[in-house]
Amino acid sequence: MKILITGSKGMLAQDLIPLLREGHEVMPYSPEYASLSTCDLRKLMLRC
């Protein structure tokens, strides 16, 4: 499983969802995602 460090300010949560679906762990690195854990991102993915 790859760990992706997301540092692009232009990256939106919806851009992360396909990566999560592929089974990657996403480590938020930009201020926009600093408060989101991988678990939170997975919950977000399930909502879409």
C-alpha positions in Angstrom: 0.0 0.0 0.0 1.4 3.4 -1.0 1.3 6.3 1.3 0.7 9.6 -0.5 1.6 12.9 1.0 -0.9 15.4 -0.3 0.7 18.8 -0.3 -0.9 20.5 -3.3 -3.1 23.4 -2.3 -5.2 22.8 -5.4 -6.1 19.2 -4.4 -9.7 18.8 -3.3 -11.1 16.1 -1.1 -12.9 14.8 -4.3 -9.5 14.3 -5.8 -8.4 12.1 -2.9 -11.4 9.8 -3.1 -10.2 7.8 -6.2 -6.8 7.4 -4.5 -8.5 6.0 -1.3 -10.6 3.7 -3.5 -7.4 2.3 -4.9 -6.3 1.5 -1.4 -3.7 4.2 -0.9 -3.2 5.7 2.6 -3.4 9.4 2.3 -1.4 11.6 4.6 -2.8 15.1 4.6 0.1 17.6 4.4 -1.6 20.9 3.4 -3.5 23.2 5.8 -6.8 22.3 4.1 -6.4 18.6 5.1 -4.4 19.0 8.3 -7.5 18.5 10.4 -8.6 15.4 8.4 -7.4 12.0 9.4 -7.3 9.1 7.0 -10.3 7.7 8.8 -12.2 11.0 8.1 -11.2 10.8 4.5 -12.5 7.3 4.3 -15.8 8.4 5.8 -16.0 11.1 3.2 -15.3 8.6 0.5 -18.2 6.4 1.6 -20.5 9.4 1.4 -19.7 10.0 -2.3 
